[in-house]
Amino acid sequence: MRREYQWDDGKTLLLGAQTLVMGVLNVTPDSFSDGGQWNTAEAAVRHAAEMICDGADIIDVGAESTRPGSRALSAAEEKERLFQFLPGVLRCSSVPVSVDTYHWETAEAAVQAGAHILNDIWGFQKDRGEMAEVAAEAGVPVILMHNQDGTEYAGDIIDAIKSFFGRSIEIALAHGVKEENIILDPGIGFGKDGKQNLEVIRRISELTALPYPMLLAPSRKRFIGEVLDLPAEERDEGTGAVCVWGQSRGCAMVRVHNVKMTARMIKMTDALLAE
């Protein structure tokens, strides 16, 4: 499954030729792993440049922490925080920039400013279609992540994720999002406990069999810490192992904090998997 994306500013992205690495740029004061490290404009631009040099194919900018117990921001608060950093990152970045938001107002302002991809942790299901309308109007790729409140599932967890994806895709297409612009994410760490995260990852090939590219975003998540008994800042090796597992089972992209290490692992694994 290959896709080639092109934007008016000359940036391009080839999806499917090799496994892509998305670098996490949290411009938040309270993210679980790196809160407060990059929340000045100068630091954000510097870190984005470092990740690109280390092999990032995409930079994913997030202005709201989604760690357990964090305070949700209003759209106005999120947009105000994001725009302290986004223009500078867009100016310096030689690769596409994704904006991590479920607020359509933030998404609309971001794509108008030049953002290339939208990354919605609620898969177009947090509003009444406004996010899907923004994405369709802008004509940008969208990452639709599985999510839910709580960790209770009435039946099989993979069936539940597929059902959620089905609804997200239905919303996207109904509002004019092109099918080739849809990317899926199983939502590791969202609406799932440690055992459920491990089960989804073990069975990820059941999701990569769907006719859409899959993003896997396990970076430094709590379930890795539970397995390794390590704090967030020491979970990169565990993250790399999960990324390689997902890559070998068809994931098209991985989203990580430690780009340099992961990009090397991904490149080596791609070489081993090449026919």
N, C-alpha and C positions, 0 to 999 in steps of 0.2 A: 504494500500500500504506500504509494508515493504521492506526496503533495508538494507543490511549489507555491509559496506565497510571495507576493511582491507588493510593496507599498510605494506611495507617491514620493517619499523621500529617498528612494533608491535602495532601501534595505530589502533583503530577500531572506527566505528561510526554506530549506529543502527538508521535508519531513519524510523519513522512510529510507533514505540512503544510508544513514548511520544513526545510532541512538543519540538523541540530543540531550544536552545538559542545561537545565534552567537554574540559574544562580539566584538565591534568595537574598533580597535586599529589604530588610525590615527597618522602616524609618519610624519605629515605635519606641516609646520609653520602657515598655513592659512585656515584650515578647519573651517566651519561655527560654529561648536559647541565647539570643543576642540583643535583648532589649536595651536600648540606650547606647549601643555601640556606634550606630550609624545615623543618629537622629539630629545631625546638623547637615546643612547643605554641602559643606566642604567634605565632611566624612562620607556622606552618601555617594557623592561623585567619585571620590577616591576609591571607595570599596567597589563600586560598579566597574571602574576601570581595572582594578586588580582582578576581579572575577573574569572579565573578558580576556585579560592577558593569560589567565589560568585555564581558559578553555570553555567559558560559558557561551552557549549558543543563543541564549535568551536571558534577560534580566527581568526578574519578577519583583515589582515594587509593591509593598504592602504598608498601609498606614494605620491599620487597626489590628491589635493583637487578638488572636483567636484561641489563646491558651485557656484551659479551664479556669473559670472564676474571673476572667478579665471583663472589664466594663465595655459594653458595646457602645460605639460612637454613633452619633447622629450623622446623617449624610453631610450636613454642614460642617460638623467637627472634623469628619474624615477628610473632606475636600480641602479644608483649611490646612490641615497637617500635611496632606499629600503634596499640595502645591508649593510648600516650602522646599521640596526636593525634586519633584518630577521634572520641571523644566530643565534643571541642570543635568539630570541624568539623561534626558532625551538628547540634549546638546552633545554630551560627551560620548554617548554610546554608539559603537559601531555595529551593534547587533539589535534585533528587535527588543522592545520593552513591553512587558506585560504588566497590567495593573490588577492587583488582587483586591476585588471589592464586590459586595453584593448590593450596593446602593446604586440605583440607576443614575442618580444625579451626579455622583462621583464618576461613574463610567462615562457618561456623556461629556463631562468636562475633560476627562482624560483623553478620550479619542479626539476631541476637538483640538487638544494641545499637541497631539501627535502620537499618542500611545498606539501600539501596533496590535496588541492582543488583550482580551478581557478574560479574567480568571475569576469565576463566580463560585464560591464555596457552597452556595445553595442551589446550583444548577438551574437557574431561572425560576425557582419555586419559592422565592421569598417575597415576591410582589405579584402584581396582576398582569405581568407581561411587559412591564416597562423596560426591564433590562434586555429582554429579547428584542424589543423594538429598537433600542439604542444600538445593539450589536448589528441588527439587520440594516439599519440606516447607514452605519459606518462601514459595513461590509468587511469587518475584521474577524479573524478567527476567535473562537470562544472555547474556553475550557469549562466544562460542566461537571462539577464535583458532586458525588453522593454525600448526603448529610441527613441527619435526623436528630431530633431532640431525644436524648436518652439512648440506652443500649439494648432495649427490649425488641426482639424480632419474633413475630408470630410463627414464622416458618424458617425456611432455609435462608441464610444471610445472602448468598449469591443471588438467589431468586429475587430477594428484596432489592438488592442493588440494581439488578437488571430491570425490575419494574420501575424503580425511580428513574433510571436512565431513559426508559421508554417514555415516561411522562415529560422529562426535560427535553428530549428530542422532539416530542409532539409540540410542545410550547414553542421551541425554536423554529421549527418549520412553519407553524401556523402564523408566526409573526414575520416570516420572510428571511430568516437566517438560512444561508445556503448550506446544504448538507456537507459539502466539502470543507466548510469552516467549523465543523463541530469536532471537538476533541473531548474525551471523557477522562475522569479521574475517580477511582474508587473511594477516595476520601479516607485514607489511612489516618487514624487518630481522631476521626470525627464520628460521633454516634456509635462508637465501637469500644469495647474494653480490650485489654491486652490479648486475651485468647481469641477474640473475634478478629482483631487485626492480623494475628498470625494465620488464622484460617483463610482470610481473604487473600493474603499474600501467597500462601501455599496453593490456593486454587485460582491464582490470577489468570492462568491460561484460559479459564472459562469466560473471562471478561475480555481478554485480548482476542478471542475468537469473534467478538462482535465487529461489525464492519466500520469501526471508527478507531483512530489512533488512541492509545491509552497513555496517560501521564501517571507515573508512580511518584508519590511525594512522601517518603517515610522519614525524612531527615531529622535525626536526633529525637524522634518521638518517644513518648513515655514507655511504650511496649519494648523498645530496644533497651531502655534503661532497666526495665524489669528483668529482662533476660540476662543482661550483662552485669546488673547491679552497679550501674555507673551513672553519674550526673550528666546533664544534657551536654556539657562541653566536652565529654569524653566518649561520645557515642558515634563518632565518625566511622570507625571501622565497622561497627554493626550496621550503620547506614549503607556503607559501601557494599556489604554482603547482601543486603536486601535489594539494592539497586541492581546488582549483577544477576541475582535470582530473577527479578522481574524482567530485566533485559533479555535473559536467555529464554524467557517465556513470552516474548512478543511485545513488551512495553516499548513504545516509541520514544518516550522522553522520561527523564528523571529530574526531580526538583530537590536541590540540596543546598546546604550552607557551605560545606567544604568543597569548592569547585575543583581545585587543583587535584586533590587525591581522587575524587570520583571520576573526573574526566580521564585520568590515566587508566583507571580500572575499566571504565566503559570502553575506551579505545582498544585496550588489550582484549577485552571480551568480544568486541565486534570482530577483531581479527581472527579470534579462535572460532567464532560462529560462521565466518564467511565460507561460502561453498567454493 
